[in-house]
Amino acid sequence: MSAFYISDETVNAPAAGGVGVLAAGGEIDYAGSPLLHERIARHIKAGTRHLIIDLSEATFIDSTAIGVLVGAVGSLREACGGTLAVVCEHENVLKIFEISGLQAAIAMYRTREEAMSALALVA
């Protein structure tokens, strides 16, 4: 079992409202998902237009975390026409995204740099 953790930052970018980055790691389940939701909401309320969720260090996500990410896509679109990108490289977590079909709704990247480059194009 690996403990859940989360950190956030704002990256200076030409996008209106900037690009927010949340890094979450460990096991993101029903216990950690409310904190992930709260941090995402905080970024949206602060005017973040594009948000990167970096799950590079995540070892597991469950359906509650998937629900939070789906909700974030809708909230960003509704609030400011924004976008969500997820960085993920752990095969088990990628498999969960694949099984859930979430890859069709959320842009997935292997590195944070790839996600930043893609968001620079839509800004």
VMD Tcl script that builds the backbone (N, CA, C; Angstrom):
set m [mol new atoms 369]
animate dup $m
set s [atomselect $m all]
$s set {name element resname resid chain x y z} {
  {N N MET 1 A 0.842 -1.179 0.000}
  {CA C MET 1 A 0.000 0.000 0.000}
  {C C MET 1 A 0.878 1.229 0.000}
  {N N SER 2 A 0.597 2.175 -0.894}
  {CA C SER 2 A 1.343 3.426 -0.902}
  {C C SER 2 A 0.398 4.573 -0.574}
  {N N ALA 3 A 0.809 5.433 0.314}
  {CA C ALA 3 A -0.028 6.516 0.805}
  {C C ALA 3 A -0.310 7.532 -0.293}
  {N N PHE 4 A -1.503 8.078 -0.260}
  {CA C PHE 4 A -1.912 9.113 -1.187}
  {C C PHE 4 A -1.266 10.431 -0.802}
  {N N TYR 5 A -0.840 11.192 -1.813}
  {CA C TYR 5 A -0.364 12.556 -1.566}
  {C C TYR 5 A -0.726 13.413 -2.767}
  {N N ILE 6 A -0.758 14.735 -2.546}
  {CA C ILE 6 A -1.101 15.671 -3.613}
  {C C ILE 6 A -0.350 16.974 -3.393}
  {N N SER 7 A 0.085 17.587 -4.473}
  {CA C SER 7 A 0.699 18.909 -4.422}
  {C C SER 7 A 0.242 19.672 -5.657}
  {N N ASP 8 A 0.261 21.008 -5.560}
  {CA C ASP 8 A -0.147 21.785 -6.723}
  {C C ASP 8 A 0.752 22.989 -6.923}
  {N N GLU 9 A 0.709 23.507 -8.164}
  {CA C GLU 9 A 1.509 24.656 -8.543}
  {C C GLU 9 A 0.845 25.319 -9.738}
  {N N THR 10 A 1.227 26.553 -10.003}
  {CA C THR 10 A 0.771 27.241 -11.194}
  {C C THR 10 A 1.993 27.526 -12.041}
  {N N VAL 11 A 1.884 27.219 -13.296}
  {CA C VAL 11 A 2.983 27.407 -14.229}
  {C C VAL 11 A 2.709 28.663 -15.038}
  {N N ASN 12 A 3.705 29.533 -15.183}
  {CA C ASN 12 A 3.537 30.717 -16.022}
  {C C ASN 12 A 3.461 30.266 -17.468}
  {N N ALA 13 A 2.342 30.568 -18.084}
  {CA C ALA 13 A 2.128 30.168 -19.469}
  {C C ALA 13 A 1.299 31.241 -20.143}
  {N N PRO 14 A 1.337 31.318 -21.447}
  {CA C PRO 14 A 0.575 32.344 -22.138}
  {C C PRO 14 A -0.939 32.158 -22.073}
  {N N ALA 15 A -1.384 31.003 -21.626}
  {CA C ALA 15 A -2.825 30.738 -21.557}
  {C C ALA 15 A -3.493 31.675 -20.568}
  {N N ALA 16 A -4.697 32.125 -20.893}
  {CA C ALA 16 A -5.455 32.963 -19.973}
  {C C ALA 16 A -5.705 32.184 -18.703}
  {N N GLY 17 A -5.354 32.758 -17.581}
  {CA C GLY 17 A -5.530 32.067 -16.316}
  {C C GLY 17 A -4.404 31.113 -16.007}
  {N N GLY 18 A -3.482 30.912 -16.927}
  {CA C GLY 18 A -2.353 30.039 -16.667}
  {C C GLY 18 A -2.700 28.574 -16.772}
  {N N VAL 19 A -1.706 27.783 -16.476}
  {CA C VAL 19 A -1.857 26.339 -16.476}
  {C C VAL 19 A -1.642 25.863 -15.053}
  {N N GLY 20 A -2.624 25.198 -14.500}
  {CA C GLY 20 A -2.491 24.632 -13.165}
  {C C GLY 20 A -1.976 23.215 -13.256}
  {N N VAL 21 A -1.171 22.839 -12.289}
  {CA C VAL 21 A -0.644 21.480 -12.250}
  {C C VAL 21 A -0.896 20.906 -10.865}
  {N N LEU 22 A -1.533 19.763 -10.833}
  {CA C LEU 22 A -1.706 18.988 -9.598}
  {C C LEU 22 A -0.957 17.684 -9.790}
  {N N ALA 23 A -0.111 17.355 -8.846}
  {CA C ALA 23 A 0.585 16.069 -8.875}
  {C C ALA 23 A 0.021 15.220 -7.750}
  {N N ALA 24 A -0.484 14.057 -8.093}
  {CA C ALA 24 A -1.047 13.148 -7.096}
  {C C ALA 24 A -0.372 11.794 -7.253}
  {N N GLY 25 A -0.068 11.188 -6.133}
  {CA C GLY 25 A 0.602 9.905 -6.189}
  {C C GLY 25 A 0.074 8.944 -5.153}
  {N N GLY 26 A 0.583 7.743 -5.219}
  {CA C GLY 26 A 0.135 6.693 -4.313}
  {C C GLY 26 A -1.169 6.096 -4.798}
  {N N GLU 27 A -1.992 5.668 -3.867}
  {CA C GLU 27 A -3.283 5.073 -4.188}
  {C C GLU 27 A -4.376 6.123 -4.068}
  {N N ILE 28 A -4.997 6.438 -5.186}
  {CA C ILE 28 A -6.047 7.454 -5.205}
  {C C ILE 28 A -7.380 6.723 -5.196}
  {N N ASP 29 A -7.970 6.644 -4.022}
  {CA C ASP 29 A -9.209 5.896 -3.848}
  {C C ASP 29 A -10.247 6.767 -3.160}
  {N N TYR 30 A -11.267 6.141 -2.578}
  {CA C TYR 30 A -12.356 6.875 -1.944}
  {C C TYR 30 A -11.875 7.783 -0.818}
  {N N ALA 31 A -10.749 7.479 -0.197}
  {CA C ALA 31 A -10.235 8.318 0.885}
  {C C ALA 31 A -9.521 9.564 0.346}
  {N N GLY 32 A -8.819 9.454 -0.772}
  {CA C GLY 32 A -8.075 10.572 -1.332}
  {C C GLY 32 A -8.841 11.395 -2.353}
  {N N SER 33 A -9.852 10.815 -2.950}
  {CA C SER 33 A -10.590 11.499 -4.011}
  {C C SER 33 A -11.234 12.817 -3.585}
  {N N PRO 34 A -11.799 12.922 -2.365}
  {CA C PRO 34 A -12.361 14.221 -1.972}
  {C C PRO 34 A -11.313 15.348 -1.949}
  {N N LEU 35 A -10.102 15.039 -1.534}
  {CA C LEU 35 A -9.047 16.048 -1.537}
  {C C LEU 35 A -8.665 16.414 -2.966}
  {N N LEU 36 A -8.597 15.437 -3.850}
  {CA C LEU 36 A -8.317 15.708 -5.255}
  {C C LEU 36 A -9.405 16.610 -5.829}
  {N N HIS 37 A -10.652 16.298 -5.542}
  {CA C HIS 37 A -11.780 17.117 -6.008}
  {C C HIS 37 A -11.666 18.550 -5.491}
  {N N GLU 38 A -11.351 18.697 -4.218}
  {CA C GLU 38 A -11.247 20.030 -3.618}
  {C C GLU 38 A -10.136 20.843 -4.269}
  {N N ARG 39 A -8.998 20.220 -4.528}
  {CA C ARG 39 A -7.869 20.926 -5.152}
  {C C ARG 39 A -8.193 21.327 -6.584}
  {N N ILE 40 A -8.889 20.463 -7.317}
  {CA C ILE 40 A -9.293 20.803 -8.676}
  {C C ILE 40 A -10.248 21.990 -8.645}
  {N N ALA 41 A -11.231 21.948 -7.750}
  {CA C ALA 41 A -12.202 23.036 -7.627}
  {C C ALA 41 A -11.505 24.350 -7.270}
  {N N ARG 42 A -10.508 24.292 -6.428}
  {CA C ARG 42 A -9.756 25.484 -6.043}
  {C C ARG 42 A -9.079 26.110 -7.264}
  {N N HIS 43 A -8.495 25.287 -8.115}
  {CA C HIS 43 A -7.851 25.792 -9.334}
  {C C HIS 43 A -8.882 26.442 -10.255}
  {N N ILE 44 A -10.027 25.808 -10.425}
  {CA C ILE 44 A -11.054 26.344 -11.319}
  {C C ILE 44 A -11.574 27.674 -10.782}
  {N N LYS 45 A -11.838 27.748 -9.480}
  {CA C LYS 45 A -12.321 28.999 -8.874}
  {C C LYS 45 A -11.290 30.114 -8.986}
  {N N ALA 46 A -10.015 29.763 -8.995}
  {CA C ALA 46 A -8.943 30.755 -9.112}
  {C C ALA 46 A -8.746 31.217 -10.554}
  {N N GLY 47 A -9.462 30.618 -11.497}
  {CA C GLY 47 A -9.383 31.042 -12.885}
  {C C GLY 47 A -8.446 30.239 -13.757}
  {N N THR 48 A -7.962 29.122 -13.254}
  {CA C THR 48 A -7.114 28.259 -14.075}
  {C C THR 48 A -7.930 27.770 -15.260}
  {N N ARG 49 A -7.400 27.974 -16.439}
  {CA C ARG 49 A -8.126 27.582 -17.649}
  {C C ARG 49 A -7.767 26.179 -18.102}
  {N N HIS 50 A -6.509 25.823 -17.973}
  {CA C HIS 50 A -6.026 24.505 -18.365}
  {C C HIS 50 A -5.410 23.846 -17.147}
  {N N LEU 51 A -5.739 22.591 -16.935}
  {CA C LEU 51 A -5.268 21.889 -15.745}
  {C C LEU 51 A -4.628 20.565 -16.134}
  {N N ILE 52 A -3.443 20.343 -15.578}
  {CA C ILE 52 A -2.739 19.079 -15.768}
  {C C ILE 52 A -2.793 18.325 -14.444}
  {N N ILE 53 A -3.265 17.104 -14.499}
  {CA C ILE 53 A -3.227 16.225 -13.341}
  {C C ILE 53 A -2.094 15.235 -13.609}
  {N N ASP 54 A -1.018 15.367 -12.853}
  {CA C ASP 54 A 0.154 14.515 -13.041}
  {C C ASP 54 A 0.040 13.305 -12.113}
  {N N LEU 55 A -0.263 12.171 -12.705}
  {CA C LEU 55 A -0.411 10.919 -11.959}
  {C C LEU 55 A 0.797 10.005 -12.157}
  {N N SER 56 A 1.942 10.596 -12.475}
  {CA C SER 56 A 3.149 9.804 -12.729}
  {C C SER 56 A 3.517 8.898 -11.562}
  {N N GLU 57 A 3.227 9.349 -10.361}
  {CA C GLU 57 A 3.575 8.578 -9.166}
  {C C GLU 57 A 2.383 7.814 -8.586}
  {N N ALA 58 A 1.246 7.840 -9.289}
  {CA C ALA 58 A 0.072 7.096 -8.815}
  {C C ALA 58 A 0.250 5.620 -9.138}
  {N N THR 59 A -0.099 4.778 -8.193}
  {CA C THR 59 A 0.006 3.334 -8.387}
  {C C THR 59 A -1.360 2.665 -8.557}
  {N N PHE 60 A -2.422 3.415 -8.220}
  {CA C PHE 60 A -3.775 2.871 -8.292}
  {C C PHE 60 A -4.765 4.019 -8.277}
  {N N ILE 61 A -5.846 3.896 -9.061}
  {CA C ILE 61 A -6.986 4.800 -8.946}
  {C C ILE 61 A -8.244 3.958 -8.980}
  {N N ASP 62 A -9.262 4.408 -8.279}
  {CA C ASP 62 A -10.521 3.661 -8.293}
  {C C ASP 62 A -11.614 4.482 -8.961}
  {N N SER 63 A -12.829 3.990 -8.899}
  {CA C SER 63 A -13.940 4.639 -9.588}
  {C C SER 63 A -14.249 6.022 -9.034}
  {N N THR 64 A -13.980 6.266 -7.751}
  {CA C THR 64 A -14.234 7.602 -7.220}
  {C C THR 64 A -13.261 8.611 -7.821}
  {N N ALA 65 A -12.031 8.212 -8.015}
  {CA C ALA 65 A -11.041 9.103 -8.642}
  {C C ALA 65 A -11.409 9.343 -10.105}
  {N N ILE 66 A -11.877 8.318 -10.785}
  {CA C ILE 66 A -12.313 8.483 -12.163}
  {C C ILE 66 A -13.485 9.459 -12.231}
  {N N GLY 67 A -14.407 9.339 -11.295}
  {CA C GLY 67 A -15.537 10.271 -11.233}
  {C C GLY 67 A -15.083 11.709 -11.026}
  {N N VAL 68 A -14.082 11.900 -10.189}
  {CA C VAL 68 A -13.540 13.244 -9.952}
  {C C VAL 68 A -12.948 13.807 -11.245}
  {N N LEU 69 A -12.217 12.989 -11.977}
  {CA C LEU 69 A -11.597 13.450 -13.221}
  {C C LEU 69 A -12.649 13.768 -14.291}
  {N N VAL 70 A -13.671 12.935 -14.401}
  {CA C VAL 70 A -14.754 13.203 -15.358}
  {C C VAL 70 A -15.456 14.505 -14.982}
  {N N GLY 71 A -15.714 14.691 -13.702}
  {CA C GLY 71 A -16.337 15.931 -13.238}
  {C C GLY 71 A -15.474 17.146 -13.525}
  {N N ALA 72 A -14.165 16.991 -13.417}
  {CA C ALA 72 A -13.244 18.098 -13.689}
  {C C ALA 72 A -13.302 18.513 -15.150}
  {N N VAL 73 A -13.419 17.546 -16.051}
  {CA C VAL 73 A -13.529 17.870 -17.482}
  {C C VAL 73 A -14.734 18.778 -17.703}
  {N N GLY 74 A -15.880 18.380 -17.173}
  {CA C GLY 74 A -17.104 19.172 -17.326}
  {C C GLY 74 A -17.012 20.524 -16.660}
  {N N SER 75 A -16.456 20.570 -15.468}
  {CA C SER 75 A -16.342 21.841 -14.739}
  {C C SER 75 A -15.436 22.823 -15.450}
  {N N LEU 76 A -14.314 22.346 -15.980}
  {CA C LEU 76 A -13.402 23.231 -16.713}
  {C C LEU 76 A -14.057 23.760 -17.986}
  {N N ARG 77 A -14.741 22.903 -18.705}
  {CA C ARG 77 A -15.425 23.337 -19.939}
  {C C ARG 77 A -16.481 24.375 -19.629}
  {N N GLU 78 A -17.285 24.089 -18.600}
  {CA C GLU 78 A -18.387 24.973 -18.238}
  {C C GLU 78 A -17.892 26.312 -17.697}
  {N N ALA 79 A -16.871 26.289 -16.870}
  {CA C ALA 79 A -16.395 27.510 -16.225}
  {C C ALA 79 A -15.689 28.459 -17.183}
  {N N CYS 80 A -14.898 27.899 -18.102}
  {CA C CYS 80 A -14.066 28.793 -18.918}
  {C C CYS 80 A -13.683 28.209 -20.270}
  {N N GLY 81 A -14.352 27.169 -20.691}
  {CA C GLY 81 A -13.951 26.539 -21.950}
  {C C GLY 81 A -12.593 25.882 -21.845}
  {N N GLY 82 A -12.228 25.503 -20.632}
  {CA C GLY 82 A -10.902 24.964 -20.366}
  {C C GLY 82 A -10.767 23.484 -20.676}
  {N N THR 83 A -9.550 22.996 -20.443}
  {CA C THR 83 A -9.229 21.609 -20.749}
  {C C THR 83 A -8.501 20.936 -19.597}
  {N N LEU 84 A -8.604 19.633 -19.578}
  {CA C LEU 84 A -7.910 18.812 -18.599}
  {C C LEU 84 A -6.991 17.847 -19.337}
  {N N ALA 85 A -5.788 17.718 -18.827}
  {CA C ALA 85 A -4.841 16.740 -19.366}
  {C C ALA 85 A -4.333 15.903 -18.202}
  {N N VAL 86 A -4.116 14.628 -18.440}
  {CA C VAL 86 A -3.606 13.725 -17.410}
  {C C VAL 86 A -2.269 13.158 -17.866}
  {N N VAL 87 A -1.308 13.197 -16.949}
  {CA C VAL 87 A -0.001 12.596 -17.185}
  {C C VAL 87 A 0.012 11.283 -16.414}
  {N N CYS 88 A 0.308 10.205 -17.120}
  {CA C CYS 88 A 0.296 8.901 -16.469}
  {C C CYS 88 A 1.256 7.969 -17.189}
  {N N GLU 89 A 2.040 7.241 -16.407}
  {CA C GLU 89 A 2.962 6.288 -17.013}
  {C C GLU 89 A 2.903 4.906 -16.382}
  {N N HIS 90 A 2.243 4.778 -15.252}
  {CA C HIS 90 A 2.149 3.497 -14.563}
  {C C HIS 90 A 1.173 2.589 -15.312}
  {N N GLU 91 A 1.629 1.432 -15.716}
  {CA C GLU 91 A 0.826 0.531 -16.545}
  {C C GLU 91 A -0.496 0.132 -15.892}
  {N N ASN 92 A -0.505 -0.096 -14.573}
  {CA C ASN 92 A -1.749 -0.473 -13.898}
  {C C ASN 92 A -2.779 0.651 -13.951}
  {N N VAL 93 A -2.321 1.874 -13.783}
  {CA C VAL 93 A -3.229 3.015 -13.829}
  {C C VAL 93 A -3.700 3.240 -15.262}
  {N N LEU 94 A -2.811 3.114 -16.219}
  {CA C LEU 94 A -3.201 3.252 -17.628}
  {C C LEU 94 A -4.255 2.216 -18.003}
  {N N LYS 95 A -4.115 1.023 -17.476}
  {CA C LYS 95 A -5.088 -0.047 -17.757}
  {C C LYS 95 A -6.474 0.339 -17.211}
  {N N ILE 96 A -6.516 0.961 -16.045}
  {CA C ILE 96 A -7.791 1.401 -15.470}
  {C C ILE 96 A -8.433 2.459 -16.365}
  {N N PHE 97 A -7.615 3.390 -16.871}
  {CA C PHE 97 A -8.140 4.388 -17.809}
  {C C PHE 97 A -8.684 3.716 -19.063}
  {N N GLU 98 A -7.973 2.732 -19.560}
  {CA C GLU 98 A -8.385 2.022 -20.768}
  {C C GLU 98 A -9.699 1.270 -20.534}
  {N N ILE 99 A -9.780 0.531 -19.443}
  {CA C ILE 99 A -10.979 -0.254 -19.131}
  {C C ILE 99 A -12.200 0.646 -18.954}
  {N N SER 100 A -12.001 1.794 -18.301}
  {CA C SER 100 A -13.112 2.711 -18.038}
  {C C SER 100 A -13.536 3.500 -19.270}
  {N N GLY 101 A -12.689 3.515 -20.301}
  {CA C GLY 101 A -12.994 4.296 -21.491}
  {C C GLY 101 A -12.687 5.771 -21.332}
  {N N LEU 102 A -12.037 6.136 -20.252}
  {CA C LEU 102 A -11.760 7.535 -19.953}
  {C C LEU 102 A -10.775 8.164 -20.930}
  {N N GLN 103 A -9.981 7.354 -21.587}
  {CA C GLN 103 A -9.021 7.884 -22.554}
  {C C GLN 103 A -9.713 8.624 -23.687}
  {N N ALA 104 A -10.967 8.296 -23.950}
  {CA C ALA 104 A -11.709 8.973 -25.014}
  {C C ALA 104 A -12.137 10.382 -24.596}
  {N N ALA 105 A -12.252 10.624 -23.295}
  {CA C ALA 105 A -12.741 11.916 -22.801}
  {C C ALA 105 A -11.639 12.835 -22.290}
  {N N ILE 106 A -10.500 12.269 -21.947}
  {CA C ILE 106 A -9.416 13.049 -21.349}
  {C C ILE 106 A -8.136 12.820 -22.143}
  {N N ALA 107 A -7.458 13.913 -22.448}
  {CA C ALA 107 A -6.173 13.811 -23.143}
  {C C ALA 107 A -5.143 13.210 -22.194}
  {N N MET 108 A -4.472 12.158 -22.641}
  {CA C MET 108 A -3.490 11.445 -21.823}
  {C C MET 108 A -2.098 11.650 -22.400}
  {N N TYR 109 A -1.127 11.854 -21.507}
  {CA C TYR 109 A 0.261 12.057 -21.917}
  {C C TYR 109 A 1.178 11.242 -21.019}
  {N N ARG 110 A 2.335 10.893 -21.534}
  {CA C ARG 110 A 3.318 10.115 -20.771}
  {C C ARG 110 A 4.196 11.002 -19.894}
  {N N THR 111 A 4.364 12.281 -20.271}
  {CA C THR 111 A 5.202 13.194 -19.484}
  {C C THR 111 A 4.498 14.535 -19.305}
  {N N ARG 112 A 4.902 15.247 -18.288}
  {CA C ARG 112 A 4.360 16.573 -18.040}
  {C C ARG 112 A 4.738 17.524 -19.182}
  {N N GLU 113 A 5.933 17.361 -19.718}
  {CA C GLU 113 A 6.387 18.216 -20.816}
  {C C GLU 113 A 5.493 18.051 -22.044}
  {N N GLU 114 A 5.101 16.812 -22.355}
  {CA C GLU 114 A 4.189 16.573 -23.474}
  {C C GLU 114 A 2.858 17.269 -23.238}
  {N N ALA 115 A 2.347 17.182 -22.022}
  {CA C ALA 115 A 1.067 17.824 -21.688}
  {C C ALA 115 A 1.181 19.341 -21.794}
  {N N MET 116 A 2.266 19.903 -21.284}
  {CA C MET 116 A 2.470 21.356 -21.362}
  {C C MET 116 A 2.543 21.806 -22.817}
  {N N SER 117 A 3.232 21.077 -23.646}
  {CA C SER 117 A 3.343 21.424 -25.065}
  {C C SER 117 A 1.984 21.376 -25.744}
  {N N ALA 118 A 1.202 20.368 -25.454}
  {CA C ALA 118 A -0.131 20.241 -26.057}
  {C C ALA 118 A -1.046 21.370 -25.604}
  {N N LEU 119 A -0.983 21.744 -24.333}
  {CA C LEU 119 A -1.840 22.820 -23.838}
  {C C LEU 119 A -1.396 24.168 -24.393}
  {N N ALA 120 A -0.126 24.338 -24.674}
  {CA C ALA 120 A 0.358 25.585 -25.284}
  {C C ALA 120 A -0.269 25.783 -26.650}
  {N N LEU 121 A -0.585 24.688 -27.342}
  {CA C LEU 121 A -1.180 24.779 -28.675}
  {C C LEU 121 A -2.647 25.211 -28.629}
  {N N VAL 122 A -3.357 24.880 -27.531}
  {CA C VAL 122 A -4.778 25.246 -27.437}
  {C C VAL 122 A -4.988 26.569 -26.734}
  {N N ALA 123 A -3.944 27.113 -26.152}
  {CA C ALA 123 A -4.082 28.368 -25.390}
  {C C ALA 123 A -4.252 29.557 -26.297}
}
mol reanalyze $m
mol bondsrecalc $m
mol representation Tube
mol addrep $m
